[in-house]
Amino acid sequence: MIHEILTVGALQCNCSIFGDETTHEGIVIDPGDGNDVARVLSVLGQHGLKLTAIVITHAHIDHIGGAAKLKAATGAPVYMNAADQGLYGSMEMQAGWLGMRPPEVTEIDVDARDGDTLQCGTTELQFIHTPGHTQGSLCVLIPTQNKLIAGDTLFRDSIGRTDLPGGDGRAILRSIHTKLLTLDETTEVVAGHGPGTTIGREKAVNPFLS
């Protein structure tokens, strides 16, 4: 399984690109800023991948801002949890927070619900609904790769902020304790920003989870 991580946009979002070497199917998680879509397309092209899905972990502008442009370039459907639809409708407001131009928007094609799965060749990706950072926040587990794409729910030594619209401090802790810390401790965690970690490390030393 191909897995490349690009750091995209002004807020340095970690965009994951997955690909199957046999079927040449590709999946992008969190394309981030529209200005970096060319880089995402370049990586897809380098590996000869046809994009079959665009997955959004949550509807903050730094994670979803490139979705419309990437969908227009590839025709791939966009997956997002429906609980974040209202937040996705606030792109102008979110852009105003950052002093930037609002990105293009597109329709969300598939409601990514808790427990739903997505195939990339022979590899299964599983959606885990982890409300707290936003109401519709998702993590994506790839069991055969022992990896978790955590969005902005869990970070190395930290957790997602909950002071923005849709945030809920109790909910994010409940999501992490009941849905993430129950995973194998060796599971690699790709956070939405910054360095990676493991479930075991965060159980042991993350000050927000003690």
LUMLUM-185641 format. One record per atom (N, C-alpha, C): x, y, z; residue in one letter. Coordinates in steps of 0.05 Angstrom, whole numbers, plus 5000, padded with zeros to 4 digits. Example, Ala and Ser with C-alpha at 12.3 -4.5 7.8 and 13.67 -1.06 7.14 Angstrom:
526448865156a/524649105156a/526449345156a/525749555142s/527349795143s/525850015157s/
This chain:
501749765000m/500050005000m/501850255000m/501350424980i/502650684979i/501450875000i/503051015015h/502051225033h/504051455033h/503251675022e/504851915024e/503352135039e/504852285054i/503652505070i/504852775060i/503052955051l/503853225043l/502853415065l/504553605072t/503753825089t/502854055072t/500254125075v/499054315056v/497754545070v/497654775056g/496255005065g/497755165086g/496655405092a/497855585111a/497955475139a/496055295146l/495955175172l/497254905174l/498654825152q/500354585152q/498754335159q/496654295144c/494954055148c/496453815136c/496253585149n/497453335138n/495353195120n/495953195094c/494253075074c/495452795068c/493752585071s/494652315066s/493752225038s/495552105023i/494951994997i/495551694998i/493451534994f/493751244995f/493351134966f/494750914960g/494450794934g/494950494935g/493550344918d/493950064915d/495750014891d/497949864895e/499849824874e/498849644852e/496849484857t/495749294837t/493549414821t/491549524835t/489149634821t/489549924813t/491550064825h/492150344820h/489850524828h/488250434847e/486250614859e/487550784881e/486551034883g/487751214903g/485551344919g/486251414944i/484451554962i/486051784975i/484852024976v/486152254989v/484452325013v/485852355036i/484552445060i/485452725067i/483652915070d/484153185077d/485953335057d/484853405033p/486553545013p/487353825021p/486153935042g/487154185052g/486554425034g/488554585029d/488354835014d/488254784984d/486454924970g/486254904941g/488754964927g/490455134939n/492955214926n/494954984924n/494554774940d/496354544940d/495254304925d/492954334912v/491754104898v/493654004875v/495054194863a/496954114842a/499053914853a/499953954877r/501853774889r/500553494894r/498153494903v/496653244907v/496453094881v/495653234860l/495353114833l/497953014823l/500153154829s/502753064821s/503552794833s/502952764859v/503552514873v/501852284861v/499352344856l/497652144844l/498752054817l/499652254801g/500752194775g/503352034776g/505052104796q/507551964799q/507151664804q/505051594818h/504451314824h/502451184805h/501551344786g/499551234766g/496951164779g/496051334798l/493551274813l/491151414802l/488851274801k/486351394794k/484851444820k/484151694826l/482951764851l/480051664851l/479351514872t/476651404874t/475051524897t/476451664915a/474951784938a/476652014950a/475252214959i/476352434974i/475052435001i/476552385022v/475352355049v/476152595066v/474152715079i/474552955095i/474152875125i/476152915142t/475852845170t/474053035185t/473953285176h/472153485188h/472153735170h/470153905174a/469654115155a/470954385162a/473254375174h/474754625177h/476254685151h/476454935145i/477455035119i/480154915112i/481854875132d/484654775127d/484754485119d/482454345123h/482354055116h/480654015090h/478654185086i/476854135064i/477054345042i/478854545045g/478954765026g/479654674998g/481154454994g/481854364968g/480054154956g/477854084970a/476153864961a/474853924934a/473754164931a/472254224906a/474154214882a/476554334885k/478454334863k/479454054856k/479853894876l/480753614872l/478653454859l/476153494867k/473853344855k/473553434826k/473753684821a/473453784793a/475653664775a/478053624786a/480253524769a/480053224765a/478753074783t/478852784782t/476152654779t/474052794787g/471352664787g/470852494811g/472652474830a/472352304853a/470252414872a/468652244884p/466552334903p/467852424930p/466452604944v/467352704969v/465752574992v/467252465011y/466052345035y/466452525059y/464352575074m/464452725099m/462152655117m/462452665143n/460252605161n/458252835159n/455652755157a/453552955153a/453253155176a/454253085200a/453953265223a/455653515219a/457453515200d/459153745195d/458053915171d/455753845161q/454753995137q/454354285143q/453254355167g/452954635174g/455554785175g/457554655186l/460154775187l/461354825159l/460854635142y/461754655114y/460454895100y/458054955109g/456555185097g/457655455107g/459655445124s/460655705136s/463455765125s/464055695101m/466755745090m/467456035090m/465556215084e/466156495083e/466956595111e/465456505131m/466056585159m/468856475167m/469356215160q/471956095168q/474256245154q/473856315128a/475956455114a/476456735127a/474256855137g/474557115151g/476257095176g/476056865190w/477656835214w/480656845207w/481356745184l/484156725176l/485056945157l/483157125149g/483957335132g/484657245104g/483157035094m/483756925068m/481256915051m/481556865025r/479256845007r/477856585012r/475156575011p/473656325014p/474356134991p/474655874996p/475255684975p/472755614959p/473155484936e/470855374922e/469555164939e/466955124936v/465654904951v/464254724931v/463754484940t/462454284923t/460454124940t/458753984927e/456853814943e/458453574955e/457553504979i/458553264992i/457053024980i/458452834969d/457152614955d/456252384973d/457752334994v/457152095011v/457352175040v/455352105056d/455452135085d/457251915097d/459451995108a/461351795119a/460551745148a/459151525152r/458051465179r/459851275195r/459451285221d/461051115238d/460650825231d/462850685227g/462750395220g/462750345190g/462250545174d/462350505145d/465250445136d/465450315113t/468150235103t/468450335074t/470950355066l/471650435039l/473950265029l/473850175005q/476050004994q/477950164977q/480550114981c/482650204963c/484149964954c/483349864931g/484349604922g/483349384941g/485249234953t/484549024972t/484549125001t/485249375005t/485449485032t/482949625040t/482049565064e/479549685075e/480249915094e/478850135090l/478950365108l/476350375124l/476550425150q/474150425167q/473850705179q/471350805177f/470751075188f/469951045218f/471051215234i/470451225263i/469451505269i/466951535277h/465851805283h/466851885311h/468352105312t/469552185338t/468752485343t/466252535349p/465452815354p/466952935377p/467253195375g/468653345397g/470053595386g/472053545368h/473353775354h/471253915337h/469653765323t/467253855309t/465153635314t/462653695307q/460553495311q/460853255293q/462053295269g/462253085250g/465052975247g/466853035265s/469652945262s/469752635259s/471552565240l/472052285234l/474952215238l/475551965246c/478151855243c/477951625223c/480051555210v/480051335190v/482151135198v/481150885203l/482850665211l/483450485187l/486050415184i/486850225163i/488049985178i/486449795185p/487349575202p/489749425191p/489849365165t/492049205155t/494649355154t/494449625156q/496849795156q/497549875185q/495749815204n/496149885232n/496450195234n/494750335220k/494850625219k/492150755225k/492250985238l/489851145243l/490351425233l/488651515215i/488751795206i/486851945225i/487952105243a/486352205266a/485052475262a/485552605238g/484452875235g/485453055257g/483653215268d/484453395290d/483353295317d/482853035319t/481852925344t/484152875363t/486252745354l/488452665372l/491052745360l/492752875376f/495452965368f/497552835386f/500052865378r/502252795395r/502252985419r/501852885443d/501853035468d/499453235470d/497453205453s/495253395455s/492753275443s/490553425443i/488053355431i/486953595415i/484953555399g/483853765383g/482553985400g/482754225391r/481554455406r/478454425404r/477154535424t/474254515424t/472854785428t/474355005424d/473355265429d/472155395403d/472155245381l/471055355356l/468155245353l/466555365335p/463755275332p/463654965327p/461854835342g/461554545340g/463354395359g/465154525373g/466954385391g/465554315417g/466454095429d/465353995454d/467553855470d/468453965491g/470753855506g/470153585518g/467753545529r/467053285540r/466853075518r/465653155496a/465252965474a/467952865462a/469953045459i/472452955447i/473852765466i/473752805492l/475052625510l/473652355510l/470952365509r/469452115507r/470151965482r/470352105459s/470951975434s/473751845435s/475651985446i/478451885447i/478551645465i/477351655489h/477651445508h/476051195499h/473751225487t/472050995480t/472650885452t/473651045434k/473950955406k/476850935397k/478651085408l/481451085399l/483350945418l/483151005443l/485050875462l/484450575465l/482250475454t/481650195455t/483050045432t/484250195413l/485750065391l/488349955401l/489549785385d/492149665392d/494149895397d/495749855418e/497550075426e/499750125406e/500249935388t/502349985367t/501250135343t/498650195343t/497450335320t/498850605316t/499850645291e/501050905284e/498851105281e/499251345291v/497251565289v/498451785271v/497051845250v/497652075233v/495752295241v/496852495255a/495152715264a/494552915242a/492553085246g/491853275226g/493953495222g/495653535242h/497853725240h/500153615257h/502553675250g/504853605266g/505753315264g/507453235282p/508652965280p/506652745287p/507352505278g/505752275285g/506452165312g/504851965320t/505251845346t/504051565345t/503651435368t/502351175370t/500251195392t/498351015390i/496251005411i/497450955438i/499350765439g/500650705464g/502050935477g/503451095460r/504851325471r/502951525483r/500751575469e/498851775479e/497451685504e/496851425506k/495751315530k/497651365554k/500151345548a/502151355570a/502851635578a/503151825559v/504252085566v/502552325559v/500452295544n/498852535536n/497552655560n/498252905567p/497253025592p/494253075592p/493053095568f/490253145567f/488552895572f/489852665572l/488452405574l/488852265600l/490352395618s/490952265644s/488552305663s/
